[in-house]
């Protein structure tokens, strides 16, 4: 599995174009998308992941985008009710 920059397929922005051969040899691709989930990035996210998935399917690779739940101040400020380990 290759954990990759978000722009691994296009080789620009946070990625490098000279890594495309390496990415093509991986059994699975996991692009790092943490921090990209906010309003102005949603369309970019969808427009990036759809062709990423298509390329992986074409190559016979698994595609495992990072799932990140995000952050909420309301969750951070909830007092701990239970502390069970």
HTML snippet that shows the backbone in 3Dmol.js (N, CA, C, O; Angstrom):
<script src="https://3Dmol.org/build/3Dmol-min.js"></script>
<div id="view" style="width:600px;height:400px;position:relative"></div>
<script>
const pdb = `
ATOM      1  N   UNK A   1       0.857  -1.170   0.000  1.00  0.00           N
ATOM      2  CA  UNK A   1       0.000   0.000   0.000  1.00  0.00           C
ATOM      3  C   UNK A   1       0.900   1.229   0.000  1.00  0.00           C
ATOM      4  O   UNK A   1       1.878   1.300   0.744  1.00  0.00           O
ATOM      5  N   UNK A   2       0.560   2.178  -0.832  1.00  0.00           N
ATOM      6  CA  UNK A   2       1.299   3.435  -0.866  1.00  0.00           C
ATOM      7  C   UNK A   2       0.428   4.538  -0.278  1.00  0.00           C
ATOM      8  O   UNK A   2      -0.648   4.837  -0.796  1.00  0.00           O
ATOM      9  N   UNK A   3       0.903   5.132   0.801  1.00  0.00           N
ATOM     10  CA  UNK A   3       0.249   6.306   1.342  1.00  0.00           C
ATOM     11  C   UNK A   3       0.811   7.483   0.565  1.00  0.00           C
ATOM     12  O   UNK A   3       2.013   7.745   0.606  1.00  0.00           O
ATOM     13  N   UNK A   4      -0.050   8.187  -0.136  1.00  0.00           N
ATOM     14  CA  UNK A   4       0.405   9.166  -1.113  1.00  0.00           C
ATOM     15  C   UNK A   4      -0.061  10.577  -0.788  1.00  0.00           C
ATOM     16  O   UNK A   4      -0.965  10.761   0.027  1.00  0.00           O
ATOM     17  N   UNK A   5       0.549  11.574  -1.419  1.00  0.00           N
ATOM     18  CA  UNK A   5       0.005  12.921  -1.326  1.00  0.00           C
ATOM     19  C   UNK A   5      -1.370  12.958  -1.990  1.00  0.00           C
ATOM     20  O   UNK A   5      -1.708  12.064  -2.765  1.00  0.00           O
ATOM     21  N   UNK A   6      -2.149  13.970  -1.697  1.00  0.00           N
ATOM     22  CA  UNK A   6      -3.501  14.082  -2.239  1.00  0.00           C
ATOM     23  C   UNK A   6      -3.500  14.146  -3.763  1.00  0.00           C
ATOM     24  O   UNK A   6      -4.389  13.582  -4.401  1.00  0.00           O
ATOM     25  N   UNK A   7      -2.537  14.808  -4.345  1.00  0.00           N
ATOM     26  CA  UNK A   7      -2.481  14.982  -5.812  1.00  0.00           C
ATOM     27  C   UNK A   7      -1.572  13.960  -6.477  1.00  0.00           C
ATOM     28  O   UNK A   7      -0.909  14.273  -7.466  1.00  0.00           O
ATOM     29  N   UNK A   8      -1.531  12.761  -5.955  1.00  0.00           N
ATOM     30  CA  UNK A   8      -0.642  11.718  -6.464  1.00  0.00           C
ATOM     31  C   UNK A   8      -0.853  11.420  -7.946  1.00  0.00           C
ATOM     32  O   UNK A   8       0.115  11.189  -8.671  1.00  0.00           O
ATOM     33  N   UNK A   9      -2.085  11.423  -8.398  1.00  0.00           N
ATOM     34  CA  UNK A   9      -2.389  11.058  -9.792  1.00  0.00           C
ATOM     35  C   UNK A   9      -1.891  12.108 -10.780  1.00  0.00           C
ATOM     36  O   UNK A   9      -1.371  11.760 -11.840  1.00  0.00           O
ATOM     37  N   UNK A  10      -2.042  13.376 -10.448  1.00  0.00           N
ATOM     38  CA  UNK A  10      -1.660  14.455 -11.357  1.00  0.00           C
ATOM     39  C   UNK A  10      -0.198  14.865 -11.201  1.00  0.00           C
ATOM     40  O   UNK A  10       0.369  15.483 -12.102  1.00  0.00           O
ATOM     41  N   UNK A  11       0.415  14.526 -10.068  1.00  0.00           N
ATOM     42  CA  UNK A  11       1.823  14.827  -9.868  1.00  0.00           C
ATOM     43  C   UNK A  11       2.129  16.303  -9.686  1.00  0.00           C
ATOM     44  O   UNK A  11       3.243  16.747  -9.964  1.00  0.00           O
ATOM     45  N   UNK A  12       1.149  17.068  -9.220  1.00  0.00           N
ATOM     46  CA  UNK A  12       1.377  18.497  -8.982  1.00  0.00           C
ATOM     47  C   UNK A  12       1.004  18.845  -7.545  1.00  0.00           C
ATOM     48  O   UNK A  12       0.730  17.950  -6.745  1.00  0.00           O
ATOM     49  N   UNK A  13       0.991  20.089  -7.218  1.00  0.00           N
ATOM     50  CA  UNK A  13       0.655  20.607  -5.877  1.00  0.00           C
ATOM     51  C   UNK A  13       1.505  19.925  -4.806  1.00  0.00           C
ATOM     52  O   UNK A  13       2.692  20.231  -4.688  1.00  0.00           O
ATOM     53  N   UNK A  14       0.935  19.017  -4.028  1.00  0.00           N
ATOM     54  CA  UNK A  14       1.668  18.383  -2.933  1.00  0.00           C
ATOM     55  C   UNK A  14       2.385  17.097  -3.345  1.00  0.00           C
ATOM     56  O   UNK A  14       2.932  16.395  -2.494  1.00  0.00           O
ATOM     57  N   UNK A  15       2.387  16.786  -4.631  1.00  0.00           N
ATOM     58  CA  UNK A  15       2.984  15.546  -5.109  1.00  0.00           C
ATOM     59  C   UNK A  15       4.141  15.837  -6.068  1.00  0.00           C
ATOM     60  O   UNK A  15       4.442  16.991  -6.372  1.00  0.00           O
ATOM     61  N   UNK A  16       4.770  14.779  -6.527  1.00  0.00           N
ATOM     62  CA  UNK A  16       5.862  14.902  -7.501  1.00  0.00           C
ATOM     63  C   UNK A  16       5.549  14.038  -8.709  1.00  0.00           C
ATOM     64  O   UNK A  16       5.126  12.891  -8.564  1.00  0.00           O
ATOM     65  N   UNK A  17       5.753  14.577  -9.885  1.00  0.00           N
ATOM     66  CA  UNK A  17       5.436  13.844 -11.111  1.00  0.00           C
ATOM     67  C   UNK A  17       6.348  12.638 -11.324  1.00  0.00           C
ATOM     68  O   UNK A  17       5.947  11.687 -11.995  1.00  0.00           O
ATOM     69  N   UNK A  18       7.555  12.649 -10.775  1.00  0.00           N
ATOM     70  CA  UNK A  18       8.479  11.533 -10.980  1.00  0.00           C
ATOM     71  C   UNK A  18       8.179  10.316 -10.103  1.00  0.00           C
ATOM     72  O   UNK A  18       8.930   9.341 -10.132  1.00  0.00           O
ATOM     73  N   UNK A  19       7.104  10.355  -9.330  1.00  0.00           N
ATOM     74  CA  UNK A  19       6.701   9.208  -8.524  1.00  0.00           C
ATOM     75  C   UNK A  19       5.606   8.371  -9.195  1.00  0.00           C
ATOM     76  O   UNK A  19       5.159   7.385  -8.609  1.00  0.00           O
ATOM     77  N   UNK A  20       5.169   8.726 -10.378  1.00  0.00           N
ATOM     78  CA  UNK A  20       4.038   8.030 -11.012  1.00  0.00           C
ATOM     79  C   UNK A  20       4.324   6.545 -11.235  1.00  0.00           C
ATOM     80  O   UNK A  20       3.416   5.725 -11.094  1.00  0.00           O
ATOM     81  N   UNK A  21       5.544   6.182 -11.574  1.00  0.00           N
ATOM     82  CA  UNK A  21       5.886   4.768 -11.758  1.00  0.00           C
ATOM     83  C   UNK A  21       5.779   4.010 -10.440  1.00  0.00           C
ATOM     84  O   UNK A  21       5.283   2.883 -10.401  1.00  0.00           O
ATOM     85  N   UNK A  22       6.246   4.635  -9.360  1.00  0.00           N
ATOM     86  CA  UNK A  22       6.131   4.017  -8.039  1.00  0.00           C
ATOM     87  C   UNK A  22       4.667   3.779  -7.679  1.00  0.00           C
ATOM     88  O   UNK A  22       4.302   2.692  -7.231  1.00  0.00           O
ATOM     89  N   UNK A  23       3.828   4.801  -7.875  1.00  0.00           N
ATOM     90  CA  UNK A  23       2.403   4.667  -7.543  1.00  0.00           C
ATOM     91  C   UNK A  23       1.741   3.577  -8.374  1.00  0.00           C
ATOM     92  O   UNK A  23       0.849   2.887  -7.882  1.00  0.00           O
ATOM     93  N   UNK A  24       2.156   3.410  -9.608  1.00  0.00           N
ATOM     94  CA  UNK A  24       1.528   2.402 -10.470  1.00  0.00           C
ATOM     95  C   UNK A  24       1.856   0.979 -10.034  1.00  0.00           C
ATOM     96  O   UNK A  24       1.142   0.046 -10.403  1.00  0.00           O
ATOM     97  N   UNK A  25       2.915   0.792  -9.262  1.00  0.00           N
ATOM     98  CA  UNK A  25       3.321  -0.543  -8.818  1.00  0.00           C
ATOM     99  C   UNK A  25       2.705  -0.960  -7.482  1.00  0.00           C
ATOM    100  O   UNK A  25       2.823  -2.120  -7.087  1.00  0.00           O
ATOM    101  N   UNK A  26       2.068  -0.055  -6.803  1.00  0.00           N
ATOM    102  CA  UNK A  26       1.480  -0.361  -5.498  1.00  0.00           C
ATOM    103  C   UNK A  26       0.215  -1.203  -5.656  1.00  0.00           C
ATOM    104  O   UNK A  26      -0.495  -1.084  -6.655  1.00  0.00           O
ATOM    105  N   UNK A  27      -0.061  -2.044  -4.677  1.00  0.00           N
ATOM    106  CA  UNK A  27      -1.294  -2.827  -4.677  1.00  0.00           C
ATOM    107  C   UNK A  27      -2.492  -1.975  -4.287  1.00  0.00           C
ATOM    108  O   UNK A  27      -3.624  -2.252  -4.685  1.00  0.00           O
ATOM    109  N   UNK A  28      -2.228  -0.933  -3.501  1.00  0.00           N
ATOM    110  CA  UNK A  28      -3.302  -0.048  -3.037  1.00  0.00           C
ATOM    111  C   UNK A  28      -2.756   1.374  -2.912  1.00  0.00           C
ATOM    112  O   UNK A  28      -1.577   1.579  -2.622  1.00  0.00           O
ATOM    113  N   UNK A  29      -3.622   2.333  -3.131  1.00  0.00           N
ATOM    114  CA  UNK A  29      -3.285   3.752  -3.018  1.00  0.00           C
ATOM    115  C   UNK A  29      -4.134   4.352  -1.898  1.00  0.00           C
ATOM    116  O   UNK A  29      -5.351   4.173  -1.856  1.00  0.00           O
ATOM    117  N   UNK A  30      -3.461   5.073  -0.987  1.00  0.00           N
ATOM    118  CA  UNK A  30      -4.178   5.753   0.092  1.00  0.00           C
ATOM    119  C   UNK A  30      -3.734   7.222   0.117  1.00  0.00           C
ATOM    120  O   UNK A  30      -2.756   7.563   0.782  1.00  0.00           O
ATOM    121  N   UNK A  31      -4.451   8.088  -0.606  1.00  0.00           N
ATOM    122  CA  UNK A  31      -4.074   9.497  -0.615  1.00  0.00           C
ATOM    123  C   UNK A  31      -4.410  10.187   0.704  1.00  0.00           C
ATOM    124  O   UNK A  31      -5.461   9.943   1.297  1.00  0.00           O
ATOM    125  N   UNK A  32      -3.508  11.045   1.150  1.00  0.00           N
ATOM    126  CA  UNK A  32      -3.665  11.766   2.410  1.00  0.00           C
ATOM    127  C   UNK A  32      -4.537  12.983   2.157  1.00  0.00           C
ATOM    128  O   UNK A  32      -4.112  13.928   1.493  1.00  0.00           O
ATOM    129  N   UNK A  33      -5.748  12.966   2.680  1.00  0.00           N
ATOM    130  CA  UNK A  33      -6.693  14.056   2.422  1.00  0.00           C
ATOM    131  C   UNK A  33      -7.101  14.807   3.683  1.00  0.00           C
ATOM    132  O   UNK A  33      -8.009  15.638   3.645  1.00  0.00           O
ATOM    133  N   UNK A  34      -6.439  14.521   4.796  1.00  0.00           N
ATOM    134  CA  UNK A  34      -6.779  15.193   6.047  1.00  0.00           C
ATOM    135  C   UNK A  34      -6.549  16.698   5.896  1.00  0.00           C
ATOM    136  O   UNK A  34      -5.536  17.138   5.353  1.00  0.00           O
ATOM    137  N   UNK A  35      -7.507  17.464   6.386  1.00  0.00           N
ATOM    138  CA  UNK A  35      -7.412  18.907   6.315  1.00  0.00           C
ATOM    139  C   UNK A  35      -8.001  19.501   5.053  1.00  0.00           C
ATOM    140  O   UNK A  35      -7.984  20.720   4.883  1.00  0.00           O
ATOM    141  N   UNK A  36      -8.522  18.672   4.166  1.00  0.00           N
ATOM    142  CA  UNK A  36      -9.098  19.162   2.913  1.00  0.00           C
ATOM    143  C   UNK A  36     -10.629  19.158   2.942  1.00  0.00           C
ATOM    144  O   UNK A  36     -11.268  19.516   1.953  1.00  0.00           O
ATOM    145  N   UNK A  37     -11.207  18.760   4.055  1.00  0.00           N
ATOM    146  CA  UNK A  37     -12.653  18.683   4.156  1.00  0.00           C
ATOM    147  C   UNK A  37     -13.235  19.954   4.750  1.00  0.00           C
ATOM    148  O   UNK A  37     -13.536  19.992   5.943  1.00  0.00           O
ATOM    149  N   UNK A  38     -13.395  20.957   3.972  1.00  0.00           N
ATOM    150  CA  UNK A  38     -14.168  22.130   4.354  1.00  0.00           C
ATOM    151  C   UNK A  38     -14.830  22.666   3.102  1.00  0.00           C
ATOM    152  O   UNK A  38     -14.477  22.258   1.995  1.00  0.00           O
ATOM    153  N   UNK A  39     -15.766  23.555   3.252  1.00  0.00           N
ATOM    154  CA  UNK A  39     -16.688  23.938   2.179  1.00  0.00           C
ATOM    155  C   UNK A  39     -16.044  24.138   0.814  1.00  0.00           C
ATOM    156  O   UNK A  39     -16.509  23.546  -0.160  1.00  0.00           O
ATOM    157  N   UNK A  40     -15.009  24.935   0.705  1.00  0.00           N
ATOM    158  CA  UNK A  40     -14.455  25.244  -0.605  1.00  0.00           C
ATOM    159  C   UNK A  40     -13.696  24.073  -1.225  1.00  0.00           C
ATOM    160  O   UNK A  40     -13.417  24.092  -2.424  1.00  0.00           O
ATOM    161  N   UNK A  41     -13.362  23.063  -0.440  1.00  0.00           N
ATOM    162  CA  UNK A  41     -12.640  21.922  -0.986  1.00  0.00           C
ATOM    163  C   UNK A  41     -13.545  20.749  -1.357  1.00  0.00           C
ATOM    164  O   UNK A  41     -13.075  19.805  -1.992  1.00  0.00           O
ATOM    165  N   UNK A  42     -14.812  20.775  -0.987  1.00  0.00           N
ATOM    166  CA  UNK A  42     -15.662  19.607  -1.223  1.00  0.00           C
ATOM    167  C   UNK A  42     -15.728  19.242  -2.705  1.00  0.00           C
ATOM    168  O   UNK A  42     -15.555  18.078  -3.066  1.00  0.00           O
ATOM    169  N   UNK A  43     -15.976  20.230  -3.558  1.00  0.00           N
ATOM    170  CA  UNK A  43     -16.046  19.942  -4.995  1.00  0.00           C
ATOM    171  C   UNK A  43     -14.709  19.445  -5.515  1.00  0.00           C
ATOM    172  O   UNK A  43     -14.662  18.523  -6.328  1.00  0.00           O
ATOM    173  N   UNK A  44     -13.620  20.051  -5.051  1.00  0.00           N
ATOM    174  CA  UNK A  44     -12.304  19.601  -5.473  1.00  0.00           C
ATOM    175  C   UNK A  44     -12.072  18.161  -5.018  1.00  0.00           C
ATOM    176  O   UNK A  44     -11.498  17.359  -5.754  1.00  0.00           O
ATOM    177  N   UNK A  45     -12.511  17.843  -3.822  1.00  0.00           N
ATOM    178  CA  UNK A  45     -12.358  16.498  -3.298  1.00  0.00           C
ATOM    179  C   UNK A  45     -13.072  15.488  -4.188  1.00  0.00           C
ATOM    180  O   UNK A  45     -12.490  14.474  -4.575  1.00  0.00           O
ATOM    181  N   UNK A  46     -14.331  15.766  -4.511  1.00  0.00           N
ATOM    182  CA  UNK A  46     -15.106  14.866  -5.363  1.00  0.00           C
ATOM    183  C   UNK A  46     -14.497  14.796  -6.758  1.00  0.00           C
ATOM    184  O   UNK A  46     -14.396  13.716  -7.339  1.00  0.00           O
ATOM    185  N   UNK A  47     -14.090  15.948  -7.297  1.00  0.00           N
ATOM    186  CA  UNK A  47     -13.516  15.981  -8.642  1.00  0.00           C
ATOM    187  C   UNK A  47     -12.144  15.338  -8.707  1.00  0.00           C
ATOM    188  O   UNK A  47     -11.674  15.000  -9.793  1.00  0.00           O
ATOM    189  N   UNK A  48     -11.497  15.164  -7.574  1.00  0.00           N
ATOM    190  CA  UNK A  48     -10.203  14.481  -7.531  1.00  0.00           C
ATOM    191  C   UNK A  48     -10.381  12.990  -7.300  1.00  0.00           C
ATOM    192  O   UNK A  48      -9.742  12.177  -7.968  1.00  0.00           O
ATOM    193  N   UNK A  49     -11.239  12.627  -6.366  1.00  0.00           N
ATOM    194  CA  UNK A  49     -11.360  11.211  -6.018  1.00  0.00           C
ATOM    195  C   UNK A  49     -12.022  10.370  -7.101  1.00  0.00           C
ATOM    196  O   UNK A  49     -11.700   9.190  -7.237  1.00  0.00           O
ATOM    197  N   UNK A  50     -12.928  10.940  -7.866  1.00  0.00           N
ATOM    198  CA  UNK A  50     -13.589  10.168  -8.920  1.00  0.00           C
ATOM    199  C   UNK A  50     -12.585   9.678  -9.968  1.00  0.00           C
ATOM    200  O   UNK A  50     -12.568   8.484 -10.266  1.00  0.00           O
ATOM    201  N   UNK A  51     -11.738  10.562 -10.545  1.00  0.00           N
ATOM    202  CA  UNK A  51     -10.738  10.046 -11.488  1.00  0.00           C
ATOM    203  C   UNK A  51      -9.641   9.216 -10.819  1.00  0.00           C
ATOM    204  O   UNK A  51      -9.083   8.318 -11.448  1.00  0.00           O
ATOM    205  N   UNK A  52      -9.323   9.503  -9.549  1.00  0.00           N
ATOM    206  CA  UNK A  52      -8.368   8.656  -8.820  1.00  0.00           C
ATOM    207  C   UNK A  52      -8.873   7.222  -8.759  1.00  0.00           C
ATOM    208  O   UNK A  52      -8.139   6.278  -9.052  1.00  0.00           O
ATOM    209  N   UNK A  53     -10.130   7.073  -8.378  1.00  0.00           N
ATOM    210  CA  UNK A  53     -10.741   5.749  -8.276  1.00  0.00           C
ATOM    211  C   UNK A  53     -10.767   5.052  -9.635  1.00  0.00           C
ATOM    212  O   UNK A  53     -10.485   3.857  -9.726  1.00  0.00           O
ATOM    213  N   UNK A  54     -11.103   5.792 -10.688  1.00  0.00           N
ATOM    214  CA  UNK A  54     -11.148   5.203 -12.036  1.00  0.00           C
ATOM    215  C   UNK A  54      -9.768   4.696 -12.460  1.00  0.00           C
ATOM    216  O   UNK A  54      -9.655   3.610 -13.029  1.00  0.00           O
ATOM    217  N   UNK A  55      -8.735   5.464 -12.190  1.00  0.00           N
ATOM    218  CA  UNK A  55      -7.378   5.031 -12.544  1.00  0.00           C
ATOM    219  C   UNK A  55      -6.984   3.790 -11.759  1.00  0.00           C
ATOM    220  O   UNK A  55      -6.411   2.857 -12.322  1.00  0.00           O
ATOM    221  N   UNK A  56      -7.284   3.770 -10.470  1.00  0.00           N
ATOM    222  CA  UNK A  56      -6.960   2.599  -9.648  1.00  0.00           C
ATOM    223  C   UNK A  56      -7.699   1.358 -10.146  1.00  0.00           C
ATOM    224  O   UNK A  56      -7.112   0.280 -10.238  1.00  0.00           O
ATOM    225  N   UNK A  57      -8.975   1.507 -10.464  1.00  0.00           N
ATOM    226  CA  UNK A  57      -9.731   0.362 -10.995  1.00  0.00           C
ATOM    227  C   UNK A  57      -9.109  -0.142 -12.289  1.00  0.00           C
ATOM    228  O   UNK A  57      -8.992  -1.349 -12.503  1.00  0.00           O
ATOM    229  N   UNK A  58      -8.712   0.788 -13.148  1.00  0.00           N
ATOM    230  CA  UNK A  58      -8.101   0.427 -14.425  1.00  0.00           C
ATOM    231  C   UNK A  58      -6.792  -0.337 -14.224  1.00  0.00           C
ATOM    232  O   UNK A  58      -6.468  -1.226 -15.011  1.00  0.00           O
ATOM    233  N   UNK A  59      -6.058  -0.006 -13.201  1.00  0.00           N
ATOM    234  CA  UNK A  59      -4.777  -0.657 -12.902  1.00  0.00           C
ATOM    235  C   UNK A  59      -4.931  -1.916 -12.052  1.00  0.00           C
ATOM    236  O   UNK A  59      -3.965  -2.652 -11.856  1.00  0.00           O
ATOM    237  N   UNK A  60      -6.130  -2.166 -11.551  1.00  0.00           N
ATOM    238  CA  UNK A  60      -6.335  -3.302 -10.660  1.00  0.00           C
ATOM    239  C   UNK A  60      -5.849  -3.025  -9.243  1.00  0.00           C
ATOM    240  O   UNK A  60      -5.519  -3.956  -8.509  1.00  0.00           O
ATOM    241  N   UNK A  61      -5.801  -1.757  -8.854  1.00  0.00           N
ATOM    242  CA  UNK A  61      -5.362  -1.375  -7.515  1.00  0.00           C
ATOM    243  C   UNK A  61      -6.567  -1.115  -6.621  1.00  0.00           C
ATOM    244  O   UNK A  61      -7.646  -0.754  -7.093  1.00  0.00           O
ATOM    245  N   UNK A  62      -6.363  -1.303  -5.331  1.00  0.00           N
ATOM    246  CA  UNK A  62      -7.363  -0.887  -4.359  1.00  0.00           C
ATOM    247  C   UNK A  62      -7.194   0.608  -4.132  1.00  0.00           C
ATOM    248  O   UNK A  62      -6.086   1.136  -4.230  1.00  0.00           O
ATOM    249  N   UNK A  63      -8.292   1.287  -3.829  1.00  0.00           N
ATOM    250  CA  UNK A  63      -8.263   2.715  -3.551  1.00  0.00           C
ATOM    251  C   UNK A  63      -8.846   2.921  -2.158  1.00  0.00           C
ATOM    252  O   UNK A  63     -10.005   2.590  -1.908  1.00  0.00           O
ATOM    253  N   UNK A  64      -8.039   3.467  -1.256  1.00  0.00           N
ATOM    254  CA  UNK A  64      -8.454   3.608   0.139  1.00  0.00           C
ATOM    255  C   UNK A  64      -8.233   5.044   0.595  1.00  0.00           C
ATOM    256  O   UNK A  64      -7.223   5.337   1.235  1.00  0.00           O
ATOM    257  N   UNK A  65      -9.162   5.945   0.275  1.00  0.00           N
ATOM    258  CA  UNK A  65      -8.988   7.324   0.724  1.00  0.00           C
ATOM    259  C   UNK A  65      -9.076   7.405   2.247  1.00  0.00           C
ATOM    260  O   UNK A  65      -9.813   6.650   2.881  1.00  0.00           O
ATOM    261  N   UNK A  66      -8.326   8.317   2.809  1.00  0.00           N
ATOM    262  CA  UNK A  66      -8.332   8.508   4.257  1.00  0.00           C
ATOM    263  C   UNK A  66      -9.685   9.048   4.678  1.00  0.00           C
ATOM    264  O   UNK A  66     -10.176  10.030   4.121  1.00  0.00           O
ATOM    265  N   UNK A  67     -10.283   8.398   5.667  1.00  0.00           N
ATOM    266  CA  UNK A  67     -11.545   8.883   6.220  1.00  0.00           C
ATOM    267  C   UNK A  67     -11.230   9.650   7.485  1.00  0.00           C
ATOM    268  O   UNK A  67     -10.671   9.097   8.431  1.00  0.00           O
ATOM    269  N   UNK A  68     -11.577  10.883   7.503  1.00  0.00           N
ATOM    270  CA  UNK A  68     -11.277  11.757   8.625  1.00  0.00           C
ATOM    271  C   UNK A  68     -12.555  12.421   9.067  1.00  0.00           C
ATOM    272  O   UNK A  68     -13.182  13.117   8.269  1.00  0.00           O
ATOM    273  N   UNK A  69     -12.970  12.237  10.308  1.00  0.00           N
ATOM    274  CA  UNK A  69     -14.271  12.740  10.729  1.00  0.00           C
ATOM    275  C   UNK A  69     -14.332  14.252  10.897  1.00  0.00           C
ATOM    276  O   UNK A  69     -15.421  14.815  11.020  1.00  0.00           O
ATOM    277  N   UNK A  70     -13.193  14.912  10.904  1.00  0.00           N
ATOM    278  CA  UNK A  70     -13.217  16.361  11.082  1.00  0.00           C
ATOM    279  C   UNK A  70     -13.147  16.745  12.542  1.00  0.00           C
ATOM    280  O   UNK A  70     -12.689  15.968  13.381  1.00  0.00           O
ATOM    281  N   UNK A  71     -13.602  17.942  12.840  1.00  0.00           N
ATOM    282  CA  UNK A  71     -13.466  18.477  14.182  1.00  0.00           C
ATOM    283  C   UNK A  71     -14.684  19.321  14.517  1.00  0.00           C
ATOM    284  O   UNK A  71     -15.254  19.981  13.648  1.00  0.00           O
ATOM    285  N   UNK A  72     -15.066  19.294  15.749  1.00  0.00           N
ATOM    286  CA  UNK A  72     -16.175  20.118  16.210  1.00  0.00           C
ATOM    287  C   UNK A  72     -15.876  20.608  17.622  1.00  0.00           C
ATOM    288  O   UNK A  72     -15.552  19.810  18.501  1.00  0.00           O
ATOM    289  N   UNK A  73     -15.985  21.922  17.845  1.00  0.00           N
ATOM    290  CA  UNK A  73     -15.796  22.461  19.184  1.00  0.00           C
ATOM    291  C   UNK A  73     -16.827  21.900  20.151  1.00  0.00           C
ATOM    292  O   UNK A  73     -16.536  21.735  21.336  1.00  0.00           O
ATOM    293  N   UNK A  74     -18.035  21.604  19.659  1.00  0.00           N
ATOM    294  CA  UNK A  74     -19.066  21.081  20.559  1.00  0.00           C
ATOM    295  C   UNK A  74     -18.684  19.706  21.105  1.00  0.00           C
ATOM    296  O   UNK A  74     -19.020  19.384  22.245  1.00  0.00           O
ATOM    297  N   UNK A  75     -18.006  18.914  20.331  1.00  0.00           N
ATOM    298  CA  UNK A  75     -17.564  17.602  20.810  1.00  0.00           C
ATOM    299  C   UNK A  75     -16.422  17.772  21.809  1.00  0.00           C
ATOM    300  O   UNK A  75     -16.373  17.077  22.824  1.00  0.00           O
ATOM    301  N   UNK A  76     -15.507  18.691  21.522  1.00  0.00           N
ATOM    302  CA  UNK A  76     -14.371  18.913  22.409  1.00  0.00           C
ATOM    303  C   UNK A  76     -14.817  19.397  23.783  1.00  0.00           C
ATOM    304  O   UNK A  76     -14.174  19.083  24.785  1.00  0.00           O
ATOM    305  N   UNK A  77     -15.912  20.159  23.848  1.00  0.00           N
ATOM    306  CA  UNK A  77     -16.333  20.765  25.090  1.00  0.00           C
ATOM    307  C   UNK A  77     -17.324  19.919  25.892  1.00  0.00           C
ATOM    308  O   UNK A  77     -17.769  20.346  26.958  1.00  0.00           O
ATOM    309  N   UNK A  78     -17.672  18.741  25.406  1.00  0.00           N
ATOM    310  CA  UNK A  78     -18.567  17.851  26.144  1.00  0.00           C
ATOM    311  C   UNK A  78     -17.782  17.240  27.303  1.00  0.00           C
ATOM    312  O   UNK A  78     -16.718  16.663  27.080  1.00  0.00           O
ATOM    313  N   UNK A  79     -18.274  17.350  28.516  1.00  0.00           N
ATOM    314  CA  UNK A  79     -17.540  16.764  29.651  1.00  0.00           C
ATOM    315  C   UNK A  79     -17.518  15.245  29.556  1.00  0.00           C
ATOM    316  O   UNK A  79     -18.465  14.620  29.079  1.00  0.00           O
ATOM    317  N   UNK A  80     -16.429  14.674  30.017  1.00  0.00           N
ATOM    318  CA  UNK A  80     -16.331  13.229  30.028  1.00  0.00           C
ATOM    319  C   UNK A  80     -17.267  12.653  31.065  1.00  0.00           C
ATOM    320  O   UNK A  80     -17.144  12.960  32.251  1.00  0.00           O
ATOM    321  N   UNK A  81     -18.205  11.821  30.636  1.00  0.00           N
ATOM    322  CA  UNK A  81     -19.160  11.206  31.550  1.00  0.00           C
ATOM    323  C   UNK A  81     -18.617   9.872  32.044  1.00  0.00           C
ATOM    324  O   UNK A  81     -18.758   9.519  33.215  1.00  0.00           O
ATOM    325  N   UNK A  82     -17.992   9.140  31.123  1.00  0.00           N
ATOM    326  CA  UNK A  82     -17.468   7.838  31.480  1.00  0.00           C
ATOM    327  C   UNK A  82     -15.982   7.793  31.178  1.00  0.00           C
ATOM    328  O   UNK A  82     -15.524   8.342  30.176  1.00  0.00           O
ATOM    329  N   UNK A  83     -15.252   7.153  32.031  1.00  0.00           N
ATOM    330  CA  UNK A  83     -13.825   6.995  31.836  1.00  0.00           C
ATOM    331  C   UNK A  83     -13.483   5.533  32.084  1.00  0.00           C
ATOM    332  O   UNK A  83     -12.882   5.182  33.099  1.00  0.00           O
ATOM    333  N   UNK A  84     -13.879   4.689  31.138  1.00  0.00           N
ATOM    334  CA  UNK A  84     -13.722   3.236  31.285  1.00  0.00           C
ATOM    335  C   UNK A  84     -12.644   2.768  30.327  1.00  0.00           C
ATOM    336  O   UNK A  84     -12.655   3.129  29.150  1.00  0.00           O
ATOM    337  N   UNK A  85     -11.728   1.978  30.817  1.00  0.00           N
ATOM    338  CA  UNK A  85     -10.668   1.438  29.972  1.00  0.00           C
ATOM    339  C   UNK A  85     -10.775  -0.058  29.890  1.00  0.00           C
ATOM    340  O   UNK A  85      -9.965  -0.698  29.220  1.00  0.00           O
TER     341      UNK A  85
END
`;
const viewer = $3Dmol.createViewer("view");
viewer.addModel(pdb, "pdb");
viewer.setStyle({}, {cartoon: {color: "spectrum"}});
viewer.zoomTo();
viewer.render();
</script>
